[in-house]
Amino acid sequence: MASPNTLVNLDAMIIRADFAQIAENENSYESITGISVQDFSNGMTGRLIRKPDFQRETNHWKPEQVVSLLECFANGDLIPSVILWKSSTYLFVIDGGHRLSVLKAWVEDDYGDGPTSKKYFGDSISANQKKAAEKTRKLVTEKIGSFQHFKLKLENNQLEPIITSMLTRVLPVQWVKGDVDKAEASFFKINTQGTPLDQIEQALLEYRKRPFAIAARAIIRAGKGHKYWYMFAPEAIERIESVAKTLHLKLFEPEVSTPIKTLDLPLGGAKGIRAALQIIIDYLGIACITLTQKNNKIDFGSDDTTGEQTLEVLKKAERLTSRITGNEKGSLGLHPAIYYYGPSGIHSSPLFLGTAQFISEKLANNDNQFFKSFTMKRSVIEEVLISHKELIATILQKLGSNKRVNSYAALINQIYKAAKDEKPITDEDLVDWSGLSGKIFVGNEKTTGIGFSDESKSKVFIHTTLKTAPKCPICEGYIDIPKSLSYDHVTRVEDGGLGSVKNLQLTHPYCNQSIKN
């Protein structure tokens, strides 16, 4: 599977619509036999094409695959037919969404970063998406030429075979006959035989109207893109988009690049769609932990018809997030480099989700003393997490992937309890608490190459910069300056403290507004 960083996002090219909102049409068969680039430049057919709103995002092709499709189109090579279904209003794409999206992207010179994409995605176009778009545009220009370049030559009567081919060829069309149920059944049958759906895509399709799926899709695009929540009342829509944008910014900004050259790191890692969606869904489940249920899954709840369930899930995620980052009164401001990133500077979802679960369980249990006692021993806990980062990474590798989050939540809880009880914490303790006694051997890193890898550069950068990173004078824990910073009076105002430079210190929000008060 291609890296998410190299995939071209063409999701804005074809508008989504809901099968269920379309009235059935007795004449569900049309006579259109092909679709050309002209249909997307000045034809009516292109304006009628839609894809089902539950279709996965159109972002599974690399730049080379986009160019290959255009080359096949120009050279007259065989291209599979596009399969459509006609409702009373639109022409729905049952199969061939990527092919049609590529043609429209070529016409609009929009490979995920053009006017249509900017309007669709708003401010949530990632640097990787822009990079993939630029690479695609460059390859298209080199190997084929742009649509605007072709048009200019045509206007000046500078005809070439490739121009004639690109502007006159059509993608063949086949039709699904029948009603809405037949169209949906055909869609699922066809789309599970081609590029297989991964587990997260399958879950999003199966439970697409449940709160976790709607909330996750809102967060991943910061409330932009296709509005899977469009059926709710305007007030619910506005609130969902507002909270989703806030969570997106807190979890996935700023964008991370390698090698790491800053300690301003996103809590949730890179915002590549697939990995980020899995993290978001797991995070939402953790945020919804209750006394009777460890966490919830994407199938949690029933179909949301009002938006209330989705908003409840988002609010719980917002509550948890405000405890681990941000400038709210109760924010611990946990430093990502310490809590969520592994020894090589790579984001670790088990570390992030396990830490979130550790905090969420305390909230669910109404452990009112936890935040104070954690803060009092925070420097000890962080020293353990930093000095034993290699061992913790090894422990997680030894555990099965489905056990890592729960195991790490339990491990950091043991570290917290030992620190609270002022007990020393050794390598043997960490291994024993993880249930891996006798199964771990920690050796030295072996290097065979002469160059420095991105992981090595990131590792040394984090290790070096943490030595001089600011610490909170109240708890001695590290401060995540860009995300969680409070300006505190050394001598409180109530005790006569003034607003002078000498009486100002930088602290965690919780330490300033809760511990001191």
PADO-250109 format. One record per residue (C-alpha): residue in three letters; x, y, z. Coordinates in steps of 0.02 Angstrom, whole numbers, plus 32768, in hexadecimal, padded with zeros to 4 digits. Each point is the difference from the previous one (the first is absolute). Layout:
! residues N
> ALA, X, Y, Z
...
//
This chain:
! residues 517
> MET, 8000, 8000, 8000
> ALA, 8041, 80AC, 7FD3
> SER, 8033, 807A, 8087
> PRO, 7F73, 807A, 802B
> ASN, 807D, 808B, 7FDE
> THR, 8009, 7FD1, 7F46
> LEU, 7F46, 7FED, 7FDB
> VAL, 7FA0, 807E, 7F98
> ASN, 7F5F, 803F, 804F
> LEU, 7F7B, 8016, 7F7A
> ASP, 7F6C, 7FF7, 8076
> ALA, 7FC1, 80AE, 7FD2
> MET, 7FEE, 7FD8, 7F47
> ILE, 7F59, 7FA5, 8009
> ILE, 7F7A, 803F, 8076
> ARG, 7FB1, 7F84, 8079
> ALA, 7F45, 7FE5, 8014
> ASP, 7F96, 7F8B, 8069
> PHE, 7FA9, 7F6F, 7FA7
> ALA, 7F79, 8002, 8085
> GLN, 7FD2, 80B5, 7FDD
> ILE, 7FDF, 7FDF, 7F49
> ALA, 7F51, 7FD4, 7FC5
> GLU, 7FF6, 7F5F, 7F9E
> ASN, 7FF8, 8010, 7F45
> GLU, 7FA1, 7F86, 7F95
> ASN, 8070, 8023, 7F6A
> SER, 80A2, 7FD2, 8058
> TYR, 805D, 7FD8, 7F5F
> GLU, 8053, 8085, 7F96
> SER, 8044, 7FFE, 7F50
> ILE, 80A5, 805B, 801E
> THR, 8089, 7F8D, 7FC2
> GLY, 809B, 8062, 8031
> ILE, 8046, 8093, 8062
> SER, 8086, 8073, 7FB9
> VAL, 806A, 808D, 8045
> GLN, 7F89, 8076, 7FA6
> ASP, 7F77, 7FC7, 8077
> PHE, 8066, 804A, 808E
> SER, 8033, 80A0, 7FA6
> ASN, 7F5E, 803B, 7FB1
> GLY, 7F85, 7F6F, 7FFC
> MET, 7F66, 7FE0, 806A
> THR, 8028, 7F4A, 8023
> GLY, 8093, 802A, 806F
> ARG, 7F93, 8070, 806B
> LEU, 7F87, 7F73, 8022
> ILE, 8080, 7F80, 803A
> ARG, 8001, 7FD6, 80BA
> LYS, 804D, 7F7B, 806D
> PRO, 7FA8, 7FAE, 8094
> ASP, 801E, 805E, 80A2
> PHE, 8040, 7F61, 8052
> GLN, 8086, 7FE6, 7F7B
> ARG, 80AE, 8000, 804B
> GLU, 806E, 8096, 7FDD
> THR, 8045, 8008, 7F4F
> ASN, 80B7, 8000, 8034
> HIS, 8044, 7F53, 7FD9
> TRP, 806B, 8028, 7F67
> LYS, 80B5, 8037, 7FF7
> PRO, 8034, 808C, 7F88
> GLU, 8044, 7F7E, 7F88
> GLN, 7F57, 7FA7, 7FF9
> VAL, 7FA7, 80A3, 7FD8
> VAL, 8078, 8021, 7F70
> SER, 7FF3, 7F4C, 7FC5
> LEU, 7F42, 800E, 7FF0
> LEU, 8012, 80A1, 7F9B
> GLU, 8084, 7FAE, 7F91
> CYS, 7F8F, 7F6B, 7FE1
> PHE, 7F74, 8078, 7FD7
> ALA, 806E, 8060, 7F85
> ASN, 8049, 7F64, 7FAF
> GLY, 7F5A, 7FA7, 7FE6
> ASP, 8030, 7F73, 8076
> LEU, 7F78, 7F96, 804F
> ILE, 7FAF, 804F, 8099
> PRO, 7F76, 7FA4, 805F
> SER, 7F51, 8046, 7FF0
> VAL, 7FB8, 8077, 807F
> ILE, 7F62, 7FBB, 8051
> LEU, 7F74, 807B, 8024
> TRP, 7F51, 7FFD, 8049
> LYS, 7F80, 8085, 7FD5
> SER, 7F90, 8044, 8088
> SER, 7F76, 807C, 7FDD
> THR, 807F, 808C, 8016
> TYR, 80B5, 7FC7, 7FF1
> LEU, 8074, 7F84, 7FAD
> PHE, 8051, 7F9D, 808D
> VAL, 80AB, 7FB1, 7FEA
> ILE, 7FF6, 7F4A, 8033
> ASP, 80AF, 7FDA, 7FC2
> GLY, 8085, 806E, 7FB0
> GLY, 8004, 8093, 8078
> HIS, 80BD, 800E, 7FF6
> ARG, 8000, 7FFC, 7F42
> LEU, 7F7E, 8089, 7FF1
> SER, 8054, 8066, 8088
> VAL, 80A5, 7FFB, 7FA3
> LEU, 7FAF, 8042, 7F60
> LYS, 7FAD, 808E, 805E
> ALA, 80A1, 8025, 8060
> TRP, 805C, 800E, 7F5A
> VAL, 7F7C, 8077, 7FBB
> GLU, 8007, 806E, 809C
> ASP, 80BB, 7FEB, 8022
> ASP, 7FCC, 7FD2, 80B0
> TYR, 8058, 7F6A, 804C
> GLY, 7FCC, 8025, 80B2
> ASP, 803D, 80B4, 800F
> GLY, 7F9C, 8062, 7F7F
> PRO, 7F67, 8071, 8012
> THR, 7F81, 7F73, 800C
> SER, 8067, 7FA3, 8083
> LYS, 8020, 809F, 8063
> LYS, 7F46, 8024, 8007
> TYR, 7FDB, 7F4C, 8030
> PHE, 8088, 7FE6, 8083
> GLY, 800D, 80B1, 8042
> ASP, 809B, 8018, 806A
> SER, 801E, 7F47, 801B
> ILE, 8069, 7FDD, 7F65
> SER, 809D, 7FB1, 8048
> ALA, 80B2, 8022, 7FC5
> ASN, 800B, 7F4B, 7FC6
> GLN, 7F62, 8014, 7F98
> LYS, 8048, 809C, 7FAF
> LYS, 80A5, 7FA8, 7FE2
> ALA, 7FAA, 7F6D, 7FAA
> ALA, 7F9A, 8079, 7F96
> GLU, 809B, 8060, 7FC9
> LYS, 8059, 7F5F, 7FD2
> THR, 7F6A, 7FC6, 7F9B
> ARG, 7FF1, 80A5, 7FA4
> LYS, 80B8, 7FFC, 7FD3
> LEU, 7FF5, 7F4E, 7FBD
> VAL, 7F63, 8029, 7F9C
> THR, 8053, 8098, 7FB3
> GLU, 809B, 7F9D, 7FD2
> LYS, 7FAB, 7F66, 7FB8
> ILE, 7F5A, 803F, 7FBB
> GLY, 7FE4, 80BA, 8010
> SER, 7F7A, 8064, 8059
> PHE, 7F4C, 8012, 7FC6
> GLN, 8017, 80BC, 7FF0
> HIS, 8099, 7FE7, 7F94
> PHE, 7F9C, 7F8D, 7F8F
> LYS, 7F73, 807E, 7FF4
> LEU, 8078, 808C, 7FD1
> LYS, 804C, 7F97, 7F75
> LEU, 7F54, 7FD1, 7FC2
> GLU, 7FCC, 80B8, 7FF9
> ASN, 809D, 8024, 7F9A
> ASN, 7FE0, 7F6D, 7F8B
> GLN, 809E, 7FA8, 803A
> LEU, 7FB4, 7F54, 7FFC
> GLU, 8060, 7F66, 8038
> PRO, 7FC7, 7F4B, 800D
> ILE, 8007, 8001, 80BF
> ILE, 7F92, 809B, 8006
> THR, 7F7D, 7FB1, 7F91
> SER, 8006, 7F5F, 8064
> MET, 7FF1, 8052, 80AB
> LEU, 7F74, 8075, 7FCC
> THR, 7F96, 7F83, 7FA1
> ARG, 8015, 7F57, 8056
> VAL, 7F7C, 7FC4, 807B
> LEU, 8003, 7F8A, 8094
> PRO, 7F81, 7F77, 7FD9
> VAL, 7F69, 7FF8, 8072
> GLN, 7F9B, 7F6C, 803E
> TRP, 7F5F, 8012, 8062
> VAL, 7FB5, 7FB2, 809B
> LYS, 7F45, 7FE6, 7FEB
> GLY, 7F89, 8004, 8093
> ASP, 7FD0, 8062, 809A
> VAL, 8065, 804B, 808F
> ASP, 8018, 7F58, 8059
> LYS, 8041, 7FB1, 7F60
> ALA, 8078, 8091, 7FE5
> GLU, 8044, 7FF6, 80B2
> ALA, 8012, 7F43, 7FF7
> SER, 805D, 8010, 7F5B
> PHE, 8073, 8084, 8049
> PHE, 8034, 7F93, 8094
> LYS, 8014, 7F65, 7F95
> ILE, 806F, 8057, 7F82
> ASN, 8065, 8064, 807E
> THR, 802D, 7F6A, 806A
> GLN, 8046, 7FA4, 7F69
> GLY, 8078, 8087, 7FC5
> THR, 8077, 8056, 8078
> PRO, 7FCC, 7FAA, 80A2
> LEU, 7FBA, 806A, 808C
> ASP, 806D, 8001, 809A
> GLN, 7FB2, 7FE9, 80AC
> ILE, 7FE8, 80B8, 8023
> GLU, 7FB1, 8021, 7F56
> GLN, 7F8C, 7F6D, 8016
> ALA, 7FCC, 803E, 80AC
> LEU, 7FE2, 80B0, 7FC2
> LEU, 7F8F, 7FBD, 7F77
> GLU, 7FA2, 7F86, 806E
> TYR, 7FE4, 807B, 808F
> ARG, 8002, 80A0, 7F9C
> LYS, 7F67, 804A, 8056
> ARG, 803B, 7FDD, 80B2
> PRO, 804E, 8087, 806D
> PHE, 80B5, 7FC2, 8000
> ALA, 8007, 7FF7, 7F41
> ILE, 7FB3, 80AC, 7FE9
> ALA, 806D, 804E, 8087
> ALA, 809F, 7FB1, 7FBB
> ARG, 7FDC, 803D, 7F50
> ALA, 7FDD, 80AE, 8043
> ILE, 80A4, 8006, 8061
> ILE, 806F, 7FBB, 7F75
> ARG, 7FD2, 8092, 7F8F
> ALA, 7FE9, 8084, 8088
> GLY, 7F47, 800B, 7FD9
> LYS, 8021, 8019, 7F46
> GLY, 7FEC, 7F90, 7F68
> HIS, 7F60, 7F9F, 7FE6
> LYS, 7F86, 8021, 808E
> TYR, 7FCC, 7F53, 803B
> TRP, 7F9A, 805D, 8084
> TYR, 7F9C, 8069, 7F84
> MET, 7F59, 7FB2, 8034
> PHE, 8008, 804B, 80AF
> ALA, 7FB6, 80A5, 8036
> PRO, 8068, 809D, 7FDA
> GLU, 802E, 8019, 80B7
> ALA, 8041, 7F4D, 800E
> ILE, 8061, 8012, 7F5C
> GLU, 8053, 80A0, 803B
> ARG, 802F, 7FB4, 80A8
> ILE, 8044, 7F5E, 7FB3
> GLU, 806D, 8061, 7F87
> SER, 803F, 8075, 8087
> VAL, 8032, 7F77, 807A
> ALA, 8048, 7F94, 7F73
> LYS, 806E, 808F, 7FC6
> THR, 803E, 801F, 80B1
> LEU, 802A, 7F48, 8019
> HIS, 8055, 7FF6, 7F57
> LEU, 8070, 8094, 8029
> LYS, 802C, 7FBC, 80AC
> LEU, 8024, 7F4F, 7FC4
> PHE, 8052, 8018, 7F56
> GLU, 8051, 80AB, 7FFB
> PRO, 8085, 802F, 7FD6
> GLU, 8027, 7F84, 7F77
> VAL, 8092, 7F90, 8027
> SER, 8091, 7FE3, 7F88
> THR, 809B, 7F95, 800A
> PRO, 8083, 800F, 803D
> ILE, 7FB5, 805D, 8093
> LYS, 8047, 80AE, 8019
> THR, 7F87, 8045, 8080
> LEU, 7FB2, 7FCB, 80A4
> ASP, 7F5A, 804B, 7FC8
> LEU, 7FB6, 7F58, 7FD0
> PRO, 7F4C, 7FCA, 7FDC
> LEU, 7FB2, 7F93, 8086
> GLY, 7FAE, 7F8A, 7F84
> GLY, 8091, 7FF3, 7F86
> ALA, 7FF2, 801A, 7F45
> LYS, 7F55, 8022, 7FB7
> GLY, 800C, 7F81, 7F74
> ILE, 7F4B, 7FCA, 7FEC
> ARG, 8006, 7F45, 8026
> ALA, 8073, 8000, 8098
> ALA, 7FB2, 809E, 8047
> LEU, 7F4F, 7FBD, 7FEE
> GLN, 802E, 7F64, 8062
> ILE, 804E, 8069, 8089
> ILE, 7F69, 8074, 8006
> ILE, 7F83, 7F71, 800F
> ASP, 8065, 7FAC, 8089
> TYR, 8015, 80A8, 8058
> LEU, 7F45, 8020, 7FFB
> GLY, 7FE3, 7F55, 804D
> ILE, 807C, 8028, 808A
> ALA, 7FAF, 80A9, 801F
> CYS, 7F5A, 7FA8, 801A
> ILE, 8041, 7F89, 8087
> THR, 7F84, 7FE5, 808C
> LEU, 8007, 7FA8, 80A8
> THR, 7FAE, 7F67, 7FB4
> GLN, 8052, 7FFD, 7F55
> LYS, 80BB, 8009, 7FDE
> ASN, 7FE6, 8057, 7F59
> ASN, 7F8A, 8002, 7F6D
> LYS, 8015, 7FD1, 7F4A
> ILE, 7FC5, 804B, 7F5D
> ASP, 7F5F, 7F99, 8008
> PHE, 7FD4, 8058, 80A4
> GLY, 7F52, 804C, 8008
> SER, 7F77, 7FFF, 7F7F
> ASP, 7FEA, 8061, 7F5E
> ASP, 8004, 80B8, 802E
> THR, 7F6B, 805B, 7FB7
> THR, 800E, 80A4, 805F
> GLY, 80BA, 801B, 801D
> GLU, 7FEE, 7FF3, 80BC
> GLN, 8063, 7F5E, 800E
> THR, 808A, 8043, 7F90
> LEU, 800B, 80A0, 8065
> GLU, 8009, 7F9C, 80A2
> VAL, 8093, 7F9B, 7FBE
> LEU, 8058, 809F, 7FC4
> LYS, 7FE3, 8056, 80A7
> LYS, 804D, 7F6E, 805F
> ALA, 8096, 8004, 7F8A
> GLU, 800D, 80BB, 801B
> ARG, 7FFB, 7FE7, 80BC
> LEU, 808C, 7F7F, 7FFC
> THR, 8069, 8067, 7F87
> SER, 7FF1, 809C, 806B
> ARG, 804C, 7F9C, 808F
> ILE, 809B, 7FCA, 7FA1
> THR, 8024, 809C, 7F97
> GLY, 7FCC, 80B4, 7FE9
> ASN, 7FF4, 8096, 8073
> GLU, 7F62, 7FD2, 805D
> LYS, 8005, 8007, 80BD
> GLY, 800D, 7F42, 8016
> SER, 807F, 7FE0, 7F76
> LEU, 8099, 7F9A, 8031
> GLY, 8053, 8035, 7F5D
> LEU, 8055, 7F58, 7FE6
> HIS, 8098, 8014, 7F90
> PRO, 7FEC, 7F99, 7F60
> ALA, 80BB, 7FD9, 7FEF
> ILE, 7FFB, 7FAA, 80AA
> TYR, 7F55, 7FAF, 8002
> TYR, 7FD3, 7FD8, 7F4A
> TYR, 80A0, 7FE8, 7F9D
> GLY, 8074, 7F6B, 8001
> PRO, 80BE, 8001, 8014
> SER, 801D, 8020, 7F46
> GLY, 7F8D, 8096, 7FF8
> ILE, 7F73, 7FA0, 7FAF
> HIS, 7F4F, 8019, 803E
> SER, 7FC0, 7F67, 805E
> SER, 7F44, 7FE4, 8002
> PRO, 800D, 7F88, 8096
> LEU, 805C, 8087, 8063
> PHE, 7F82, 8086, 7FD1
> LEU, 7F65, 7F96, 8015
> GLY, 8042, 7FA7, 809B
> THR, 8025, 80A7, 8054
> ALA, 7F54, 8040, 7FCE
> GLN, 7FB0, 7F63, 804A
> PHE, 8063, 8015, 80A0
> ILE, 7FBB, 80B1, 8014
> SER, 7F50, 7FD2, 7FC5
> GLU, 7FF0, 7F74, 807F
> LYS, 802A, 8079, 808C
> LEU, 7F79, 8077, 7FC0
> ALA, 7F81, 7F73, 7FF2
> ASN, 8027, 7FC8, 80B2
> ASN, 7FEC, 80B3, 8041
> ASP, 80AD, 7FF3, 804D
> ASN, 8005, 80B3, 8040
> GLN, 80AC, 7FEC, 804F
> PHE, 8053, 7FBA, 7F65
> PHE, 802F, 80A3, 7FA9
> LYS, 804D, 8047, 809C
> SER, 8061, 7F63, 802D
> PHE, 8038, 7FE7, 7F4B
> THR, 803F, 80B2, 7FFA
> MET, 805F, 7FED, 80A3
> LYS, 805F, 7F6B, 7FB7
> ARG, 8001, 8037, 7F4C
> SER, 80BB, 8021, 7FF4
> VAL, 8025, 7F4E, 803D
> ILE, 7F83, 7FB4, 7F85
> GLU, 8048, 8062, 7F6D
> GLU, 80B2, 7FD2, 802D
> VAL, 7FCE, 7F48, 7FFB
> LEU, 7FA9, 8016, 7F57
> ILE, 8098, 8058, 7FB7
> SER, 808A, 7F92, 8047
> HIS, 7FA3, 7F5D, 7FDC
> LYS, 7FB9, 802F, 7F56
> GLU, 8063, 7F7A, 7FA4
> LEU, 7FC8, 7F79, 8079
> ILE, 7F4A, 8038, 7FF7
> ALA, 8008, 7FF8, 7F42
> THR, 8046, 7F50, 800C
> ILE, 7F75, 7FCD, 8078
> LEU, 7F7A, 8040, 7F89
> GLN, 8051, 7FA3, 7F6F
> LYS, 7FF8, 7F5D, 8063
> LEU, 7F47, 8016, 8021
> GLY, 7F7B, 7FD5, 7F80
> SER, 7FBF, 8098, 7FA1
> ASN, 7F53, 7FED, 804D
> LYS, 8048, 8003, 80B0
> ARG, 8077, 8093, 7FF6
> VAL, 7F8A, 808E, 802D
> ASN, 7FB4, 7FAB, 8099
> SER, 80AA, 7FBF, 8036
> TYR, 8051, 80AA, 7FF4
> ALA, 7F70, 8052, 805E
> ALA, 801C, 7F80, 808B
> LEU, 80BD, 801B, 7FF9
> ILE, 7FFB, 80BD, 8011
> ASN, 7F84, 7FEA, 808E
> GLN, 807E, 7F8F, 8059
> ILE, 8088, 8082, 7FE4
> TYR, 7F8D, 8085, 8049
> LYS, 7FD5, 7F95, 8098
> ALA, 80B7, 7FD6, 8022
> ALA, 8031, 80B7, 7FF2
> LYS, 7F72, 8031, 8075
> ASP, 803D, 7F7E, 807D
> GLU, 80B2, 8040, 7FE9
> LYS, 803E, 7F55, 7FC9
> PRO, 8095, 7FF2, 7F89
> ILE, 7FD5, 7FC7, 7F50
> THR, 8077, 7F89, 7FA7
> ASP, 8009, 7FAB, 7F57
> GLU, 7FCA, 7F60, 8054
> ASP, 7F66, 8056, 8047
> LEU, 7FC8, 803D, 7F55
> VAL, 8017, 7F54, 7FB3
> ASP, 7FA9, 7FAA, 8091
> TRP, 7F6C, 807A, 7FFE
> SER, 7FEB, 7FDB, 7F47
> GLY, 7FF7, 7F44, 8020
> LEU, 809E, 7FDF, 7F9A
> SER, 807B, 7FC5, 8084
> GLY, 8086, 7F94, 7FB0
> LYS, 7FC7, 802F, 7F50
> ILE, 805F, 80A4, 7FE5
> PHE, 80B6, 801D, 7FDA
> VAL, 8031, 80B3, 7FE1
> GLY, 8099, 800B, 7F92
> ASN, 805D, 808F, 7FB0
> GLU, 7FCA, 804C, 7F5C
> LYS, 8058, 7FB1, 7F6C
> THR, 802E, 806F, 7F6E
> THR, 8048, 7FC3, 7F5C
> GLY, 7FF1, 8098, 7F8F
> ILE, 8071, 8098, 8001
> GLY, 7F75, 8082, 7FEB
> PHE, 7F8B, 8040, 8087
> SER, 7F4D, 7FC6, 7FF0
> ASP, 7F6D, 8076, 801E
> GLU, 7FD9, 7F9B, 809C
> SER, 80B1, 801B, 8044
> LYS, 7FF8, 80BA, 7FDB
> SER, 7F57, 800F, 8055
> LYS, 803A, 7F9C, 8095
> VAL, 8099, 806C, 801E
> PHE, 7F9E, 80A0, 7FE3
> ILE, 7F7D, 7FD4, 8082
> HIS, 8082, 7FC1, 807C
> THR, 8069, 809D, 7FEC
> THR, 7F77, 8082, 8002
> LEU, 7FA6, 7FB4, 8096
> LYS, 809C, 8022, 8067
> THR, 7FE1, 80BA, 7FF0
> ALA, 7F42, 7FFE, 7FEC
> PRO, 7FA0, 806B, 807E
> LYS, 7FB8, 7FAF, 809B
> CYS, 7F72, 8036, 806F
> PRO, 8047, 8049, 80A3
> ILE, 7F6C, 7FBC, 8061
> CYS, 8006, 7F47, 7FCE
> GLU, 80A7, 7FF8, 7FA4
> GLY, 7FAA, 7FAC, 7F6C
> TYR, 8023, 8032, 7F4C
> ILE, 7F95, 808B, 7FB4
> ASP, 7FB8, 7FF0, 7F51
> ILE, 8018, 80B9, 7FDE
> PRO, 7F9E, 8011, 7F5C
> LYS, 7F65, 7FA6, 803E
> SER, 7FF4, 8008, 80BE
> LEU, 804A, 8097, 8055
> SER, 7FC7, 8069, 8093
> TYR, 804A, 80A4, 803F
> ASP, 8006, 7FF6, 80BD
> HIS, 8022, 8079, 808E
> VAL, 808D, 7FB9, 806A
> THR, 7FB5, 805B, 8094
> ARG, 7F44, 7FFA, 7FEE
> VAL, 7F9C, 809F, 7FE6
> GLU, 7F9F, 7FD2, 809F
> ASP, 80A5, 8004, 805D
> GLY, 8037, 80A7, 7FB9
> GLY, 8057, 7FC3, 7F63
> LEU, 8018, 8080, 7F74
> GLY, 7FFA, 7FEE, 7F43
> SER, 80BC, 8018, 7FEE
> VAL, 807B, 7F9B, 7F99
> LYS, 8054, 7FC5, 80A0
> ASN, 7F5A, 7FBB, 803E
> LEU, 7FD6, 7FA4, 7F5D
> GLN, 801D, 7F47, 7FE1
> LEU, 7FCB, 7F86, 7F77
> THR, 7F9B, 7F6A, 803D
> HIS, 7F84, 7F7C, 7FCD
> PRO, 7F4C, 803F, 8001
> TYR, 7FCE, 7F82, 8085
> CYS, 8094, 802A, 806F
> ASN, 7FD9, 80B9, 7FF9
> GLN, 7F43, 7FFE, 800F
> SER, 7FE2, 7F64, 8068
> ILE, 8099, 7FCD, 8065
> LYS, 802B, 80AF, 8040
> ASN, 7F4C, 802D, 8021
//
